[in-house]
């Protein structure tokens, strides 16, 4: 593994999708793992990640734990 990428999300489905496309393009030949930590979004973010990016690791929080806690998960 060359690089681990952690993205914390809260109700920004459109921007999350754009971010994931961008990260995948930028990674090139690097061996990466991508983690999305969702802080209880209600905008369909998790469903979008599962449908469009099945290789992305997804952690669903049942409450908004904040940015720093989500990064450390």
Secondary structure, DSSP 8 states (H G I E B T S, - for coil): --EEEEEEESS-HHHHHHHHHHHHHHHTTS-EEEEEEE-S-SSSHHHHHHHH-TTSEEEE-SS---HHHHHH-
